Amino acid sequence: DDDVREAVSAMSIEQKVGQMTQIDISQVVSYTGNCKGGFLWADRRSCQPELDRQKLRTWLSQFGLGSLLNSPYASGCVGSVCGWTAAQFRAFVREVQLEAA
């Protein structure tokens, strides 16, 4: 496709490498509540994932982040919560996209 060729040819090598960079979502997530202790889910009722905008900005500015993998629940459920609803995941993705724009 000509549009794709044009867009890629306009990118620097650093931008191309950045677009191929995929990191685990845990690198841009912080946890609310009491998450202290040697184990991530120290308090399963109040320890919930949320986007850490500063971490995301660092990945975007320093590495040109291409995409995020997995779910913050990939290592297990937090209390009775084993993942986001589709609406919650879409809202998270929307926040990431707004930061990246």
N, C-alpha and C positions, 0 to 999 in steps of 0.2 A: 504494500500500500504506500503510495507516494507521501501521504501525510506523516506516516510513521517514519519513513526514511528521512524526511525533512527534519522532523523533531529530533531524531537520534543524531543526525549529522550535526545539528546545532549544539549538541551537548559536549561538554568537556569530558575527558577521560575520568576525572573525579566524579562528575555527575553520573556518568554511566555506572561506575563502580558503586556509588551510593544507591542507585536504583536497584542494583542487584543485592544490596544488603538487606537481609531478613533477620530480625532479632525476636527473641521470645518476648511476649507481651509483658512479662514480669519486669523487664528492664525499664518500662515507662509507667508502672503502676506503683502506687503507695497504698498503704492500708490504714483505714480509719479505726478508731477505738483502741482497745488495749491489745496490742500485738507484741508486747514485750515477752521476753523469755527466749530460751534456746530453740524453741520450735515456733515456726511461723504462725500457727493458729493457736496461740496461747489462750486467747479468749474467743472462742468460736461464735459467740453471740454478737460481739461488737466489732470484730476484726473483719472489715469488708474492703474489697478492692475499689480503687478509684483512680482515674487518670492523674498522673503527676505531670503537670504541664511543664515544669522546669526540666525534668528528665527528658521529656519528649523534645523540647526545644533544643536541648544539648545534642541529642541524637540527630535531629534534623539539621542543625547548623554545622556540627562537626563532621558528620558522616553522610549527610544527604540520604537518610533512611529511606529504603524502598518499600518495606512492608513489615507488618507485625504477624507473628505466628502464635497459635494456641489461644488459650483462655486463662485468665488469672486463677481459674478453678482447676487447671490441669493437674495440679498436685493433690487435689482432693476437695471434698466438700467443706464448706465453712458452716458449721452447725447443720441446719437442715437445707442450706442453700448449696446446690451443686453446679450452679451456672447461672448466667444471665438469661432473661427472657429475650426473645428476638428483638423486642422494642428497646430493651436496655442495651443490647449489643449494638443495635443501629445507632443509638444515641452516643455510645462510646466512639464508634467509628466516625460519626459526624463531628464530634469534638476533635478527634485526631486530624481529620481532613481540614477543618477550619484552621487549626494550628499550622498545618503544612502549606496552606494556600498562600 
